[in-house]
Amino acid sequence: MTDAPPTTGLHHVTNICTDMDATVAFYEDVLGWHTVKRTQNYDDPGTLHYYFSPTPAGEPGTTVTYFEYPGSRGAPGPGASHHFAFGVEDETTLAEWREHLLAHDVNVSTVKDRTYFKSIYFTDPDGLVFELATQGPGFTVDEEVPGAERIDPFAREEER
């Protein structure tokens, strides 16, 4: 254990998008989130900085923010995020989300069993990977051989 001071957990995540209008439409119209703040990047004045949250108040720990940099699309790699996950209560809610996303023409994976939870994957307009994951069964469950199987979240069942 370290003697580092305590943190309160995740405060927010900031990503980069190429088109803020498309990102706003994705968060508001597809995910049903709220745009809780429209401002600029304080370190790069003139660059849009929008805040999104599933709650109208956008409390710390619920917020995802974006800087808009048109033409900045890059490739995943060191220093970049692979994906981020939002929680859902249970498998019923996960199935409802999958149907909702499909109804909004979002390419979404089938439900994947991740041992510790079940999840689905999809991308935002810039290709950032999102995951929706159930609360259980939780991290107290162990795989028979930890990390023995790699599952591509976007592979079709017949390809595996």
N, C-alpha and C positions, 0 to 999 in steps of 0.2 A: 504494500500500500504506500502511496506517496503522501508527502506532507503538503501537497498543493492545496490552495484554498478551494472551497466548494463552489460549484456552479449550480444554477437552477435548472439546467437542461438546455435543450435546443431553443433558441430565441427566434430565429428566422433563417431562411435560406434565400440567397440571392442568386439569380440566374441571368443569363443574357439571351435576349431575343432579337430577331431581325425585323419584326413588324409588330409594334405594340398593339395596333388595332386587332390583328389576328390573335394575339395573346389574350387581350381583353375578352374577345368573343369566346375563346376557348374556356377561360376561367368562368366567365359569367354565364354563357349560354349552354356550354356542355357540362361543366362541373357544378354549376349553380353557386359558385362562390361570389363574394362581394369584392368590388374594388374599394378598398378602404382608405387609400391615399394615392394622390397623383402629385408628384413633385419632380425634382431633378436630382441627379447624382451630385452630391455636395463636393465630391472630389473631381468631377468633370462637368461643370455647369453647362447647361444646354442639352445634356443627355437625359432623356426621360427616365424616371424611376417610379414604377407603380408597385403598389402593395395589394396583395390578394389574400383573402381569408375566408374560411367557411362560416365564420361568425361576423356579424355586422361591425363589431367593435375592433376586430383584428388584434386580439390579445397576443402578447409574446408567446411563442410556442405554437401559434396557429398560422403564422404569416409566411407567405412566399412572395418574394419581390423580384422584379425584373428591371434591368437596364436595357434600353433599346440601342443596339448598334447595328444598323442596316449593313448588309454585306459582310457580316463578321462570321458567318457560319464556318465552323471548324470541325475537326475530327476528334472523337473521343481519344483520350490518352492521359498520360501523367499530368496531374494538376487539374483534370476535368472530373466532373461528377459522372458516375456510371448511370445511376438512376436514384430516384428517391421514392419512398413509399408513404402512403397515407393509410391509416387504419380504418377498418370497418368492423362492425360488431361481430358478424358471424357469416357463415356460408350463404344463408338466405340473402343477406344484404349484398354480399359479393355477387351473387347471381343477378340480383336486381340491377346492380351497377353495370354488369356486363351487358345486359339487355338495353339499358339506358344508353350506353356508349355506342352500341351497334345501331340503335335508332337514330343517333346523331352522326352516322357515317364515320365513326372512329374505328380504325383497325385495332381490334383487341384480341388478345390471346385467349385460349381456352383456360379454364381453371387449372392451376398447377398446384400439386401437393408438394410443399416445401418442408415437410416433416414437422416443423415448428408452427406452421400456419399454412393456409391456402391463399393463393393470390392470382391476380390477373395483371397483364401488362399492356400498356398502350403508349402512344407518344403524343407530344404537343405539336403545334404547327412547325416548330423548328427541329423536331426529331428527338427532343429530350424524353427519355424513357421514364414513365410513371409506373408505379406498382400500387395496387390496392390490396392490402393484406388483412386477413382475419386476426382477431385478438388471440385465438387459441389454436392449437393446444398450449403453445408457449415454449420457451427455451429450456424448460426442464426435461423435455423429451430428447432422446439421443438417437442418432442414426445408427444402424448396425455397424457400418464402416463410415465414419465421418468424412464427408467430402469425396466419396468414392464415385459419385455420378454427377456429370455436368448436364444440365437440362437447358437447352436454348429456349428462352421464353416465347420466341416467335416461330419456332419450328412447328410444323403441322404434326399432328399425332402420328401420321403414317410415315413421317421422315425420321422418327426416333427409333 
